[in-house]
Amino acid sequence: MPTNHLLEIWNKCCSSVYQEEPVWVYGDIAPSNILCENHHFYGLILECWVIKGIVCDYAMAWTYFDKDSRHIFLNGLSDDMINRTKGWVYGWR
């Protein structure tokens, strides 16, 4: 991804406003940490707990879902929440 696009994502993330209470969240939902066999969920590899907003939980939108599924998954979230989540994902990679 071009650096100017990453900088745009990061700037939107940093300028967004998080108005919810901070909570403990699992910060590494990724396909490699989801334990499945024969399309059945068995558990998560838990390695990264953080005190943040819930943006970590929405990171799956970019690490797990395709574009159409991402749109459905993020439906109803504010632009600020989406921008913070996207910044979390691309800043973390």
DONU-603209 format. One record per residue (C-alpha): x, z, y; residue number from 1; residue in three letters. Coordinates in steps of 0.02 Angstrom, whole numbers. Layout:
BEGIN
+--------+--------+--------+------+------+
!      X !      Z !      Y ! resi ! resn !
+--------+--------+--------+------+------+
!      X !      Z !      Y !  NUM !  Ala !
...
+--------+--------+--------+------+------+
//
This chain:
BEGIN
+--------+--------+--------+------+------+
!      X !      Z !      Y ! resi ! resn !
+--------+--------+--------+------+------+
!      0 !      0 !      0 !    1 !  Met !
!     72 !    -43 !    172 !    2 !  Pro !
!    137 !    107 !    269 !    3 !  Thr !
!     29 !     68 !    421 !    4 !  Asn !
!   -127 !     81 !    311 !    5 !  His !
!    -66 !    246 !    237 !    6 !  Leu !
!    -33 !    312 !    412 !    7 !  Leu !
!   -211 !    264 !    463 !    8 !  Glu !
!   -282 !    357 !    311 !    9 !  Ile !
!   -174 !    509 !    351 !   10 !  Trp !
!   -223 !    511 !    536 !   11 !  Asn !
!   -409 !    504 !    490 !   12 !  Lys !
!   -381 !    647 !    369 !   13 !  Cys !
!   -292 !    754 !    497 !   14 !  Cys !
!   -420 !    722 !    633 !   15 !  Ser !
!   -569 !    765 !    522 !   16 !  Ser !
!   -654 !    934 !    535 !   17 !  Val !
!   -685 !   1043 !    384 !   18 !  Tyr !
!   -828 !   1162 !    418 !   19 !  Gln !
!   -855 !   1241 !    248 !   20 !  Glu !
!   -785 !   1404 !    179 !   21 !  Glu !
!   -614 !   1390 !     93 !   22 !  Pro !
!   -628 !   1409 !    -95 !   23 !  Val !
!   -514 !   1413 !   -247 !   24 !  Trp !
!   -515 !   1240 !   -326 !   25 !  Val !
!   -427 !   1149 !   -464 !   26 !  Tyr !
!   -315 !   1029 !   -369 !   27 !  Gly !
!   -265 !    902 !   -501 !   28 !  Asp !
!   -415 !    815 !   -574 !   29 !  Ile !
!   -336 !    658 !   -643 !   30 !  Ala !
!   -367 !    552 !   -798 !   31 !  Pro !
!   -207 !    618 !   -877 !   32 !  Ser !
!   -272 !    798 !   -863 !   33 !  Asn !
!   -444 !    764 !   -937 !   34 !  Ile !
!   -448 !    795 !  -1124 !   35 !  Leu !
!   -565 !    674 !  -1212 !   36 !  Cys !
!   -580 !    604 !  -1386 !   37 !  Glu !
!   -705 !    472 !  -1441 !   38 !  Asn !
!   -789 !    481 !  -1270 !   39 !  His !
!   -818 !    670 !  -1284 !   40 !  His !
!   -751 !    791 !  -1154 !   41 !  Phe !
!   -651 !    937 !  -1226 !   42 !  Tyr !
!   -566 !   1016 !  -1075 !   43 !  Gly !
!   -443 !   1007 !   -932 !   44 !  Leu !
!   -258 !   1040 !   -918 !   45 !  Ile !
!   -253 !   1174 !   -783 !   46 !  Leu !
!    -92 !   1174 !   -685 !   47 !  Glu !
!   -131 !   1168 !   -500 !   48 !  Cys !
!   -248 !   1293 !   -416 !   49 !  Trp !
!   -256 !   1295 !   -227 !   50 !  Val !
!   -356 !   1378 !    -89 !   51 !  Ile !
!   -427 !   1231 !      5 !   52 !  Lys !
!   -589 !   1152 !     43 !   53 !  Gly !
!   -675 !   1059 !    -95 !   54 !  Ile !
!   -587 !    895 !    -53 !   55 !  Val !
!   -478 !    919 !   -209 !   56 !  Cys !
!   -632 !    905 !   -318 !   57 !  Asp !
!   -677 !    738 !   -241 !   58 !  Tyr !
!   -503 !    663 !   -268 !   59 !  Ala !
!   -570 !    592 !   -431 !   60 !  Met !
!   -657 !    461 !   -326 !   61 !  Ala !
!   -490 !    370 !   -306 !   62 !  Trp !
!   -397 !    427 !   -462 !   63 !  Thr !
!   -532 !    403 !   -593 !   64 !  Tyr !
!   -678 !    295 !   -533 !   65 !  Phe !
!   -688 !    110 !   -492 !   66 !  Asp !
!   -750 !     54 !   -321 !   67 !  Lys !
!   -935 !     49 !   -367 !   68 !  Asp !
!   -931 !    217 !   -456 !   69 !  Ser !
!   -832 !    292 !   -311 !   70 !  Arg !
!   -970 !    242 !   -190 !   71 !  His !
!  -1100 !    330 !   -299 !   72 !  Ile !
!   -990 !    483 !   -326 !   73 !  Phe !
!   -960 !    505 !   -138 !   74 !  Leu !
!  -1140 !    469 !    -86 !   75 !  Asn !
!  -1204 !    602 !     33 !   76 !  Gly !
!  -1034 !    665 !     92 !   77 !  Leu !
!   -991 !    663 !    276 !   78 !  Ser !
!   -862 !    539 !    342 !   79 !  Asp !
!   -750 !    689 !    382 !   80 !  Asp !
!   -757 !    748 !    201 !   81 !  Met !
!   -720 !    573 !    136 !   82 !  Ile !
!   -574 !    552 !    258 !   83 !  Asn !
!   -501 !    722 !    211 !   84 !  Arg !
!   -518 !    683 !     26 !   85 !  Thr !
!   -439 !    511 !     43 !   86 !  Lys !
!   -296 !    588 !    143 !   87 !  Gly !
!   -271 !    719 !      7 !   88 !  Trp !
!   -262 !    583 !   -126 !   89 !  Val !
!   -145 !    464 !    -36 !   90 !  Tyr !
!    -37 !    603 !     37 !   91 !  Gly !
!    -18 !    679 !   -136 !   92 !  Trp !
!     34 !    520 !   -225 !   93 !  Arg !
+--------+--------+--------+------+------+
//
